[in-house]
Amino acid sequence: MTPDASDDQKPSDESLFVLRQPTISDGGAMWRVAKDSRTLDLNTSYAYLLWARDFATTSVVAVRAGGVVGFVSGYIRPDAPHTLMVWQVAVDADQRGHGLAGRMLDHLADTVPGMTSLETTITDDNAASRALFGAFARKRDANHQEIDLFTREHFPDEGHEPEVLHRIGPF
Ligand SMILES: CC(C)(COP(=O)(O)OP(=O)(O)OC[C@H]1O[C@@H](n2cnc3c(N)ncnc32)[C@H](O)[C@@H]1OP(=O)(O)O)[C@@H](O)C(=O)NCCC(=O)NCCS
């Protein structure tokens, strides 16, 4: 699954990872990471290619041994030009629990021009994602609001969990 994941080095070794903007060539790998997560809503491969081209400055990939093992996709909200909306975040299962997702969020907070707030939506049953964004808010001593955004009734497909908006900032 993860390139060269069989080596002896621990994912906690930060120097193993390069964090950088995606290019079109990374779009396919972002789709693969999303698919393997089995948690995210998987969009078309086309959507990830398009994202890697048009929203590269507000997205990040984590690369280990030349292969993408995690990504955050985001965009600046047209109606709120200082707010980064995080669309999806995923880390390959064998690289989790060592701070990689947190580092990717930090990377965006440090590099996205003019960003002072972050939003994302999370389903209540996603403990890892809730913990990730909760930790991000605490680290920045930032206000963290939770607001019902997309209810079950909004979704045309049966059985979709409600998505709660997490608004973090200003920081
Ligand atoms: C959510 C996800 C990206 C976290 O990646 P990760 O690299 O393991 O996260 P980190 O190691 O940076 O952890 C960040 C914080 O979340 C906590 N956390 C991570 N996974 C957790 C879990 N399963 N349960 C509880 N807390 C968890 C960590 O302890 C850390 O908090 P701390 O800084 O207070 O110690 C990863 O679990 C994943 O890819 N899940 C599947 C896709 C998904 O659900 N994405 C989110 C919805 S868009």
The ligand as an SDF file (V2000), in Angstrom:
LIG
                    3D

 48 50  0  0  0  0  0  0  0  0999 V2000
   -8.0340   11.4630   10.5920 C   0  0  0  0  0  0  0  0  0  0  0  0
   -6.6320   11.0760   10.1350 C   0  0  0  0  0  0  0  0  0  0  0  0
   -6.2870   11.9030    8.9020 C   0  0  0  0  0  0  0  0  0  0  0  0
   -5.6270   11.3850   11.2630 C   0  0  0  0  0  0  0  0  0  0  0  0
   -4.3010   11.1620   10.7670 O   0  0  0  0  0  0  0  0  0  0  0  0
   -3.0390   10.9810   11.7510 P   0  0  0  0  0  0  0  0  0  0  0  0
   -1.8130   11.3020   10.9870 O   0  0  0  0  0  0  0  0  0  0  0  0
   -3.1090    9.6560   12.3980 O   0  0  0  0  0  0  0  0  0  0  0  0
   -3.3490   12.1170   12.8340 O   0  0  0  0  0  0  0  0  0  0  0  0
   -2.2910   12.7400   13.8620 P   0  0  0  0  0  0  0  0  0  0  0  0
   -1.3190   11.6710   14.2630 O   0  0  0  0  0  0  0  0  0  0  0  0
   -1.7240   13.9920   13.2870 O   0  0  0  0  0  0  0  0  0  0  0  0
   -3.1830   13.0710   15.1190 O   0  0  0  0  0  0  0  0  0  0  0  0
   -3.6980   14.3610   15.3740 C   0  0  0  0  0  0  0  0  0  0  0  0
   -4.4530   14.3370   16.6980 C   0  0  0  0  0  0  0  0  0  0  0  0
   -5.5710   13.4530   16.6130 O   0  0  0  0  0  0  0  0  0  0  0  0
   -5.4590   12.4030   17.5730 C   0  0  0  0  0  0  0  0  0  0  0  0
   -5.9100   11.1610   16.9300 N   0  0  0  0  0  0  0  0  0  0  0  0
   -5.4830   10.6580   15.7560 C   0  0  0  0  0  0  0  0  0  0  0  0
   -6.1210    9.4980   15.4700 N   0  0  0  0  0  0  0  0  0  0  0  0
   -6.9650    9.2800   16.5060 C   0  0  0  0  0  0  0  0  0  0  0  0
   -7.9010    8.2540   16.8080 C   0  0  0  0  0  0  0  0  0  0  0  0
   -8.0930    7.2160   15.9580 N   0  0  0  0  0  0  0  0  0  0  0  0
   -8.6240    8.3540   17.9500 N   0  0  0  0  0  0  0  0  0  0  0  0
   -8.4520    9.3970   18.7880 C   0  0  0  0  0  0  0  0  0  0  0  0
   -7.5590   10.4130   18.5760 N   0  0  0  0  0  0  0  0  0  0  0  0
   -6.8320   10.3390   17.4400 C   0  0  0  0  0  0  0  0  0  0  0  0
   -4.0030   12.3680   17.9470 C   0  0  0  0  0  0  0  0  0  0  0  0
   -3.8070   11.8580   19.2450 O   0  0  0  0  0  0  0  0  0  0  0  0
   -3.6040   13.8160   17.8490 C   0  0  0  0  0  0  0  0  0  0  0  0
   -4.0350   14.5440   18.9910 O   0  0  0  0  0  0  0  0  0  0  0  0
   -2.9540   15.1890   20.0040 P   0  0  0  0  0  0  0  0  0  0  0  0
   -2.1490   16.1520   19.1620 O   0  0  0  0  0  0  0  0  0  0  0  0
   -3.8130   15.8450   21.0310 O   0  0  0  0  0  0  0  0  0  0  0  0
   -2.1480   14.0210   20.4940 O   0  0  0  0  0  0  0  0  0  0  0  0
   -6.5300    9.5550    9.8150 C   0  0  0  0  0  0  0  0  0  0  0  0
   -7.0190    8.8280   10.9260 O   0  0  0  0  0  0  0  0  0  0  0  0
   -7.2870    9.1400    8.5660 C   0  0  0  0  0  0  0  0  0  0  0  0
   -6.7710    9.2290    7.4360 O   0  0  0  0  0  0  0  0  0  0  0  0
   -8.5500    8.6640    8.7280 N   0  0  0  0  0  0  0  0  0  0  0  0
   -9.3610    8.2380    7.5890 C   0  0  0  0  0  0  0  0  0  0  0  0
   -9.8520    9.4150    6.7610 C   0  0  0  0  0  0  0  0  0  0  0  0
  -10.6770   10.3820    7.6030 C   0  0  0  0  0  0  0  0  0  0  0  0
  -11.5190   10.0050    8.4070 O   0  0  0  0  0  0  0  0  0  0  0  0
  -10.4300   11.7000    7.3830 N   0  0  0  0  0  0  0  0  0  0  0  0
  -11.1020   12.7670    8.1340 C   0  0  0  0  0  0  0  0  0  0  0  0
  -12.4030   13.1870    7.5750 C   0  0  0  0  0  0  0  0  0  0  0  0
  -12.2200   14.3430    6.2140 S   0  0  0  0  0  0  0  0  0  0  0  0
  1  2  1  0
  2  3  1  0
  2  4  1  0
  2 36  1  0
  4  5  1  0
  5  6  1  0
  6  7  2  0
  6  8  1  0
  6  9  1  0
  9 10  1  0
 10 11  2  0
 10 12  1  0
 10 13  1  0
 13 14  1  0
 14 15  1  0
 15 16  1  0
 15 30  1  0
 16 17  1  0
 17 18  1  0
 17 28  1  0
 18 19  1  0
 18 27  1  0
 19 20  2  0
 20 21  1  0
 21 22  1  0
 21 27  2  0
 22 23  1  0
 22 24  2  0
 24 25  1  0
 25 26  2  0
 26 27  1  0
 28 29  1  0
 28 30  1  0
 30 31  1  0
 31 32  1  0
 32 33  2  0
 32 34  1  0
 32 35  1  0
 36 37  1  0
 36 38  1  0
 38 39  2  0
 38 40  1  0
 40 41  1  0
 41 42  1  0
 42 43  1  0
 43 44  2  0
 43 45  1  0
 45 46  1  0
 46 47  1  0
 47 48  1  0
M  END
$$$$
